[in-house]
C-alpha cells in the first residue's frame, strides 16, 4: 500500500467518525472519489517513470556525444603536433 492509499483510507475513516452514520450512496461516492484519486496517482507515477526513462536516454546520448568530441579533440591535437614536427 502506498502513502496515497493510506492517506485516503485515513480520510475515509475520519469522515465516517465525524459524520456518524452515512448513507450507502455517500459511502459509494467517497469510494469513487478515492478510486479516482488512485487512478490519478497511478497515471502521474507512469508519467514520471516515462520522463525518467527519457532523461536516461538523453543522458546516454549526451555521454556518447561527449566521448566523440573528446576523440575528435585528441585526433586534432595529434594532427597539430605532427604538423609542428614537419
N, C-alpha and C positions, 0 to 999 in steps of 0.2 A: 504494500500500500504506500502511495506516495503522500507527500505533505498536503497536496490539494485535496485529496480524497479524505484524509484525516480531518482537515480543517472543515470541509463540507459536512462531514459526519458530526463533528462537534457543534457546528452551527445548527444543524437539524435538531440535535438533542437539546440545545439551549432554547431553540424556538419552541419545541414541544414542552419543555419545562416551564417556560414563561407564559405560554398561552393556555396551558391546561389541555383540555380535550380539543382536538382538532378534527375536522370532518375528513372523510376519506378523500374528497376532492382536494382539500388543502394539502394533505399528505402527498397525493399524487402530483400535484402542482410543484411541490418542493422537490420531489424525486426527479421530475422532468427538468427542473432548473439545475439540479446537481448533475444530471446526465449531460445537459448542455454544457455546463462549465467543464466537466471532464473531457468532453469532446473538443472543446476549445483548447484546453491544456494539451491534449494529445496532438492536436494539429500544430500548436506552437512548438512542441517538442520535435515534431517531424521537420518543421521548417528550420529549426535550429540545427538539427542534425544535417540537413541538406546544406545549410550555409557553412557548417564546419567542414564538410566534405569538399565543397567548392574552394574554401580557403586553403585546404591542404593541397588541392590540385594546383592552385595558383602559386603556392609556396614552392612546390616541386618544379614548376615551370620557371620560376624566378631563380631557383638554385641552379637549374640547368643553364639558364642564360648567363648567370654569373660565372659558372665553370667555363663556358665557351669564351666569354670575354677575357678571362684570365689566360686561357690557352692562346688566344689571339695576341694578347699583350706580351706573353713570353716569346711567341714567334716573332713579333715585331722587334723586340729587344735583341733577339739573336741575329736577326737580319741587320739591324743597325750596327751591332758590334762587329759583325762580319764585314760590313761595308767600311768601317773605320780602319780595319786592318789592311785594307787594299790600298 
